[in-house]
Amino acid sequence: MEIAEYLRIIKKRIWVVVLIPVLAVALAIPLVLRGPTEYAATATVAGPLVVSRAPGSPYKTTNGARQFVADFAAAATLPAVIDATAQMTNTPPDQIGSKSSATPIGQSSLVQVRYQSADASNAAAVAKALAFQTLEYLLRPSAEARVARQPSAYSDLPIQRLDLLLQQPETITVDPATKVSRQPELIRAVGLAVATGVVLALVVVILLEVIPLRRRHGRKHEPDESAKVLEETAV
């Protein structure tokens, strides 16, 4: 079949090509809107403050700030960090891993930890805990290494300084949770519904054309019963 023939068939069944995608969209939109309302909270980590004040910080180098951002984003996804965050907030680890992210703000060493949840208060708590546990993972080993190198009388000083730094409000600033817009989700759902509906509609159009043709073709090859009876009588 040529392209013109396909277009003729689609034009003849245009109601199918239009109706099925419309029905798919009509089903997709309520499914999205029926889902629970999601809230997102962010915790901003003051990278410059951490890099300059953390005891034994390995990031006090020329490219230290950039390396800190890269290490932070990677460490925030580690199972050890996620499990520690889950214990602090009584949140399932798989949920934290799938609904959290850590990204730099522009080209700076400020890092924003984002967590999305159906519970507004839980969203803020998890975002802050994940930022805290990530800093612990990155900075605690360096502080402990300094303890090993110092006299016993001062061995706990680096650990105390690190704890004090992490507890300062300016180190991790948490923004209140806000409602997540459903618009991007609706756009994705509508696009997927339209694409699926068009494919399904084309399959239906092809079936509506092929099945009658096969039936007519089958009838042409069926033997004439009257001729068969006459032939048997003659024999």
Rosetta blueprint (number, residue, H / E / L):
1 M L
2 E L
3 I H
4 A H
5 E H
6 Y H
7 L H
8 R H
9 I H
10 I H
11 K H
12 K H
13 R L
14 I H
15 W H
16 V H
17 V H
18 V H
19 L H
20 I H
21 P H
22 V H
23 L H
24 A H
25 V H
26 A H
27 L H
28 A H
29 I H
30 P H
31 L H
32 V H
33 L H
34 R L
35 G L
36 P L
37 T L
38 E L
39 Y E
40 A E
41 A E
42 T E
43 A E
44 T E
45 V E
46 A L
47 G H
48 P H
49 L H
50 V H
51 V H
52 S H
53 R H
54 A L
55 P L
56 G L
57 S L
58 P L
59 Y L
60 K L
61 T L
62 T L
63 N L
64 G H
65 A H
66 R H
67 Q H
68 F H
69 V H
70 A H
71 D H
72 F H
73 A H
74 A H
75 A H
76 A L
77 T L
78 L L
79 P H
80 A H
81 V H
82 I H
83 D H
84 A H
85 T H
86 A H
87 Q H
88 M H
89 T H
90 N L
91 T L
92 P L
93 P H
94 D H
95 Q H
96 I H
97 G H
98 S H
99 K H
100 S E
101 S E
102 A E
103 T E
104 P E
105 I L
106 G L
107 Q L
108 S L
109 S L
110 L L
111 V E
112 Q E
113 V E
114 R E
115 Y E
116 Q E
117 S E
118 A L
119 D L
120 A H
121 S H
122 N H
123 A H
124 A H
125 A H
126 V H
127 A H
128 K H
129 A H
130 L H
131 A H
132 F H
133 Q H
134 T H
135 L H
136 E H
137 Y H
138 L H
139 L H
140 R H
141 P H
142 S H
143 A H
144 E H
145 A H
146 R H
147 V H
148 A H
149 R H
150 Q L
151 P L
152 S H
153 A H
154 Y H
155 S L
156 D L
157 L H
158 P H
159 I H
160 Q H
161 R H
162 L H
163 D H
164 L H
165 L H
166 L H
167 Q H
168 Q L
169 P L
170 E L
171 T L
172 I E
173 T E
174 V E
175 D E
176 P E
177 A E
178 T E
179 K E
180 V L
181 S L
182 R L
183 Q H
184 P H
185 E H
186 L H
187 I H
188 R H
189 A H
190 V H
191 G H
192 L H
193 A H
194 V H
195 A H
196 T H
197 G H
198 V H
199 V H
200 L H
201 A H
202 L H
203 V H
204 V H
205 V H
206 I H
207 L H
208 L H
209 E H
210 V H
211 I H
212 P H
213 L H
214 R H
215 R H
216 R H
217 H H
218 G H
219 R H
220 K H
221 H L
222 E L
223 P L
224 D L
225 E H
226 S H
227 A H
228 K H
229 V H
230 L H
231 E H
232 E H
233 T H
234 A H
235 V L
